[in-house]
Amino acid sequence: MLRKLFLLCCFIQSIVLQAQHLPIYSHYFFNPLVLNPAYAGNEKGLRINSIYRKQWLGFDTEDATTPNTLSLSMDTPLRNKSSSIGTILTIDRLGVSQITDHLFIFAQRINLSHQSTISLGIQFGYANHRSNYSKLDLDNDPVFQDIVSTTATKMGLGINLNVSKVFISISLPQYYFLKNQFRNNNFNPTFSTFFYSQIGYELKVNTDLYLKPNILWRYYNYQNIGNMDLNLLMYYKKNYGIGCSYRHKNALIALLEYKFRQLSVGYAYDFSTSELRRYNSGSHEFMLRYVFHYGINAINPKTFR
C-alpha cells in the first residue's frame, strides 16, 4: 500500500514539476537569498552558503526516492557598496523527477535614512526539468517508459524594506518562459506565481540575548493556495541560535545554528503534522555558510551592523 501511494505521489508531482515548482526550506531565515534576490550582498563580504534537505524519511521505495534538495549560493556586495551580485544553483529531486535551476542575481540598495534602507533585486537564469517515468515500473506500461526533459528560462523580482529593527520582504521569485512558446514568431510567456511575503522584528532583550520573531506567507497560483510560517529565533551572544517554526497544516520545525567567527553551521528537523506523518519520520535539513570579510562596508539590512 505504501509503495502504491508513493508511486502515485511521484507521478502526480512529476507532472506538476514539469510546469512549475519551488522547493521548501526551513533555513530560509539563515539564507534569505533563496526567497528574495533583494537580500544579495547583505553581509560584509563574499558569502558562500549551502543547504541540503532530505524530506519525508522512511518514505522511499525501490522505484523512487523521497524529495531531497541541494542548494548552493554565493553573493557579494560590489565596490560601490550599494550594488550586489550573486548566483544560486539548486538541484531538486522528487521521485523520478529532477529540476536543476541556475540563477544569476543583481541587487541595488538605497539608503533612505540613517536606519532605513530599501533593496531591489532581480534574478534570471534557466531551469531544466527531467522525469524518467520508466523507473515507475507500472507493469511495463509503454506510456510510462519515456524520459521527458524540458528547459525553460526564468526570472524573478524582489524588494526588501528596513525601518529601524523591522524588515518587510516581498518577492515573486520566478516566471517561466518555455522554449516552445516562441514557435511561429509568437511569444506567449507561461506565467506562474510564487508569491512570498515576510515581516520580522529584532528585539534586544539584553546585551547577550536577541529575539527575532517573523512571519512568512507563501502563495502558489497553480494550486490557488496560501501557506504561512510562524517563526521565533533566539540568539545568545550572536554565536548560538535556537528557534522553532510552525508551518500551517504541514510541520513543526526545530532549528539550531552555531557560528564560529566566519563559519556557521545549522540543522533543522521538520515533524510532519499533515496526513503524511503516518508514513514518514520527519525531514532533516543541514546548512553550512562561510563569509569572507574583505572590508566592504555593506550594511546588513536585518540588523544594520
Secondary structure, DSSP 8 states (H G I E B T S, - for coil): -HHHHHHHHHHHHHHHHHH------S-TTT-GGGT-GGGTT-SSEEEEEEEEEE-STT---SS-EEEEEEEEEEEEE-TTSSEEEEEEEEEEEEETEEEEEEEEEEEEEEEEETTEEEEEEEEEEEEEEEEEGGGG-STT-GGG--EEEEEEEEEEEEEEEEETTEEEEEEEEEEEEEGGGGGGG--------EEEEEEEE-EE-SSSEEEEEEEEEEEETTTTEEEEEEEEEEEETTTEEEEEEEETTTEEEEEEEEEETTEEEEEEEEEE-SGGGGT---EEEEEEEEEEE-S-----TTT--
